[in-house]
Amino acid sequence: MKTSKIMLLNAFTLATLAMTGMAGADEINKSGYVTDSRGNIVRGAAGTCWHTGAWTPAMAIEECDPVKKAAPVVAEATPPAAPVPVAKKKTGFVPYTVQTEALFAYNKSDLSKSGKQRMNDEIIGKMKEFPEDEVVVITGYTDRIGSEEYNMKLSQRRADAVKTYMVEQGIDGNRIETAGKGEADPVVSCDNIKGKANRNNKALIACLQPNRRIVLDMKGQNPVQK
């Protein structure tokens, strides 16, 4: 009989402790919420719990503030690599100078047979190879022998003759411009050569040979001697 009483006492003690612990835990859980005199959480018209001024997310209880599952962390997409700028293709046509004697007879503006062959080998093929090139300017020059007016006309006729042949060989005429500059921009002066400046002064003619030239260049560039 004594043993039964002891067992009942122990069971009552454990139940009391358990209830005390639950009440204590419940009290801690509700510490962030407004409660009434009975310890019940006060709720608003919509059934929401009222927080105290000391409420923090750590005080949240499931019945009032259900714990939201953390959204899965989505790896930030790697931005696409910036496109590599494509370098503008350089022109295939470089400034080119050819002496008029290689294209014309002295004091003439008709292309010689050998001059046409040289055009085919050194100019026509290059322009066909790079059809995307812009306008090519053909500029004719003469030496200082003869009048300025005559030399200007001769240089223009020679530049036009070169263009005409290029068009005949299939080059778009819209890609070609011509200009005659006569005796302007001399490469050499030959002031040390004695005698009159005429077609009979062989030494002067030979000395002034670099000035008699045709220059082919891309529009907007400066002529470069080669």
C-alpha positions as CSV (number, residue, x, y, z in Angstrom):
1,M,0.0,0.0,0.0
2,K,2.8,2.3,0.9
3,T,4.4,1.7,-2.5
4,S,1.3,2.6,-4.4
5,K,1.0,5.9,-2.7
6,I,4.6,6.7,-3.6
7,M,4.0,5.9,-7.2
8,L,0.9,8.1,-7.3
9,L,2.8,10.9,-5.8
10,N,5.6,10.7,-8.3
11,A,3.1,10.6,-11.2
12,F,1.3,13.7,-9.9
13,T,4.7,15.5,-9.4
14,L,5.8,14.7,-13.0
15,A,2.5,15.9,-14.4
16,T,2.7,19.1,-12.5
17,L,6.2,19.8,-13.7
18,A,5.2,19.1,-17.3
19,M,2.3,21.5,-17.1
20,T,4.5,24.1,-15.5
21,G,7.1,23.7,-18.2
22,M,4.4,24.0,-21.0
23,A,3.0,27.1,-19.3
24,G,6.5,28.6,-19.1
25,A,7.2,27.7,-22.8
26,D,3.8,29.1,-23.8
27,E,4.5,32.3,-21.9
28,I,7.9,32.7,-23.6
29,N,6.3,32.2,-27.0
30,K,3.6,34.8,-26.3
31,S,6.0,37.4,-24.9
32,G,6.0,39.3,-28.2
33,Y,2.2,39.4,-28.4
34,V,-0.5,41.3,-26.6
35,T,-2.5,39.0,-24.3
36,D,-5.6,39.4,-22.2
37,S,-6.1,38.7,-18.5
38,R,-6.3,35.0,-19.2
39,G,-3.1,34.9,-21.2
40,N,-4.8,34.5,-24.5
41,I,-3.4,36.4,-27.5
42,V,-5.5,39.4,-28.5
43,R,-6.5,39.3,-32.1
44,G,-7.8,41.9,-34.5
45,A,-11.0,41.8,-36.5
46,A,-9.3,39.9,-39.3
47,G,-8.0,37.4,-36.8
48,T,-4.4,38.7,-36.9
49,C,-2.4,38.7,-33.7
50,W,-1.3,41.9,-32.2
51,H,2.4,42.4,-31.6
52,T,3.9,44.2,-28.7
53,G,6.4,47.0,-29.2
54,A,9.2,44.5,-28.3
55,W,8.2,42.0,-30.9
56,T,11.0,40.6,-33.1
57,P,10.9,37.9,-35.8
58,A,12.7,35.6,-33.3
59,M,9.5,35.8,-31.1
60,A,7.2,34.6,-33.8
61,I,4.9,31.7,-33.1
62,E,3.3,29.5,-35.7
63,E,-0.3,30.3,-35.0
64,C,0.3,34.1,-35.5
65,D,3.2,34.3,-37.8
66,P,3.7,31.1,-39.7
67,V,7.4,30.6,-40.4
68,K,7.9,31.2,-44.1
69,K,10.1,28.8,-45.9
70,A,13.2,30.5,-47.2
71,A,13.0,30.9,-51.0
72,P,15.5,28.7,-52.8
73,V,18.6,30.6,-53.6
74,V,18.8,30.9,-57.4
75,A,22.2,31.3,-58.8
76,E,22.5,34.6,-60.5
77,A,22.7,34.1,-64.2
78,T,26.0,35.0,-65.6
79,P,25.6,37.9,-68.0
80,P,26.4,37.0,-71.6
81,A,29.9,38.0,-72.6
82,A,30.1,41.3,-74.4
83,P,30.5,40.8,-78.1
84,V,34.0,41.1,-79.4
85,P,34.1,44.2,-81.7
86,V,34.9,43.1,-85.2
87,A,37.8,45.2,-86.5
88,K,37.0,47.1,-89.6
89,K,38.7,45.5,-92.5
90,K,41.5,47.6,-93.7
91,T,41.5,48.8,-97.2
92,G,43.3,46.6,-99.7
93,F,44.2,49.5,-101.9
94,V,47.3,51.4,-100.7
95,P,48.4,54.7,-102.1
96,Y,50.2,54.0,-105.4
97,T,52.3,56.1,-107.7
98,V,53.3,55.2,-111.2
99,Q,55.5,57.3,-113.5
100,T,53.7,58.5,-116.6
101,E,56.4,57.1,-118.9
102,A,55.3,53.6,-117.8
103,L,51.8,54.4,-119.1
104,F,52.1,57.0,-121.8
105,A,54.4,58.1,-124.5
106,Y,56.1,61.5,-123.7
107,N,53.6,64.3,-124.0
108,K,50.7,61.9,-124.8
109,S,47.5,60.9,-123.0
110,D,46.7,57.6,-124.7
111,L,47.6,54.5,-122.6
112,S,50.3,52.5,-124.2
113,K,50.0,48.7,-124.6
114,S,52.7,48.2,-121.9
115,G,50.8,50.7,-119.7
116,K,47.6,48.8,-120.0
117,Q,49.4,45.6,-119.0
118,R,50.9,47.3,-116.0
119,M,47.4,48.6,-115.0
120,N,46.2,45.0,-115.2
121,D,49.0,43.6,-113.1
122,E,49.2,46.3,-110.4
123,I,45.9,48.1,-110.1
124,I,42.9,46.4,-111.8
125,G,43.4,43.1,-110.0
126,K,43.8,44.8,-106.6
127,M,40.5,46.8,-107.0
128,K,38.6,43.7,-108.0
129,E,40.0,41.9,-105.0
130,F,38.7,44.5,-102.6
131,P,35.3,45.6,-104.0
132,E,34.3,47.1,-100.6
133,D,37.0,49.8,-100.9
134,E,35.6,53.3,-101.1
135,V,36.3,55.8,-103.9
136,V,39.8,55.8,-105.4
137,V,41.1,59.2,-106.6
138,I,43.4,59.2,-109.7
139,T,45.5,62.4,-109.8
140,G,47.6,63.3,-112.8
141,Y,50.8,65.5,-112.6
142,T,53.2,66.9,-115.2
143,D,56.6,68.5,-115.0
144,R,57.1,72.3,-115.4
145,I,58.1,72.2,-119.1
146,G,55.4,73.9,-121.1
147,S,52.6,76.4,-120.0
148,E,50.7,75.9,-116.8
149,E,47.4,75.8,-118.7
150,Y,48.7,73.1,-121.1
151,N,50.1,71.0,-118.3
152,M,46.9,71.2,-116.3
153,K,44.9,69.9,-119.3
154,L,47.4,67.1,-120.0
155,S,47.4,65.9,-116.4
156,Q,43.6,65.7,-116.4
157,R,43.5,63.9,-119.7
158,R,45.9,61.3,-118.4
159,A,43.9,60.8,-115.2
160,D,40.8,60.4,-117.2
161,A,42.5,57.9,-119.6
162,V,43.4,55.7,-116.6
163,K,39.8,55.8,-115.3
164,T,38.4,55.0,-118.7
165,Y,40.6,51.9,-119.0
166,M,39.7,50.8,-115.4
167,V,36.0,51.0,-116.2
168,E,36.5,49.0,-119.4
169,Q,38.1,46.3,-117.3
170,G,35.0,46.1,-115.1
171,I,35.7,48.5,-112.3
172,D,32.6,50.5,-111.2
173,G,33.1,54.1,-112.4
174,N,31.3,55.4,-109.3
175,R,34.4,54.2,-107.3
176,I,36.7,56.3,-109.3
177,E,37.4,60.1,-109.3
178,T,40.0,62.0,-111.3
179,A,41.9,65.2,-110.9
180,G,44.6,67.0,-112.9
181,K,47.1,69.1,-111.0
182,G,49.5,69.9,-113.7
183,E,52.9,70.9,-112.4
184,A,51.8,71.3,-108.8
185,D,53.4,69.6,-105.9
186,P,56.7,68.8,-107.6
187,V,58.8,65.9,-106.2
188,V,62.1,67.4,-107.5
189,S,63.0,71.0,-108.6
190,C,66.1,70.4,-110.8
191,D,67.1,74.1,-110.5
192,N,70.7,73.1,-111.0
193,I,70.1,72.0,-114.6
194,K,71.2,74.6,-117.1
195,G,69.4,75.5,-120.3
196,K,65.9,76.4,-121.2
197,A,62.9,74.5,-119.9
198,N,61.7,73.0,-123.1
199,R,61.4,69.6,-124.8
200,N,64.9,69.9,-126.3
201,N,66.6,70.1,-122.9
202,K,67.2,66.3,-122.5
203,A,69.0,66.7,-119.1
204,L,66.1,68.7,-117.6
205,I,63.5,66.2,-119.0
206,A,65.4,63.3,-117.4
207,C,65.8,65.2,-114.1
208,L,62.1,66.1,-113.9
209,Q,60.9,62.6,-114.6
210,P,59.7,61.9,-110.9
211,N,57.3,64.9,-111.3
212,R,55.5,63.2,-114.2
213,R,53.3,60.8,-112.4
214,I,49.9,59.3,-111.8
215,V,48.9,58.9,-108.1
216,L,46.1,56.5,-107.1
217,D,44.8,56.9,-103.6
218,M,41.8,56.3,-101.4
219,K,39.6,59.4,-101.0
220,G,40.5,61.5,-98.0
221,Q,44.1,60.1,-97.7
222,N,47.3,62.0,-98.6
223,P,49.1,60.8,-101.6
224,V,52.2,58.8,-100.7
225,Q,55.1,58.3,-103.0
226,K,56.2,54.8,-103.6
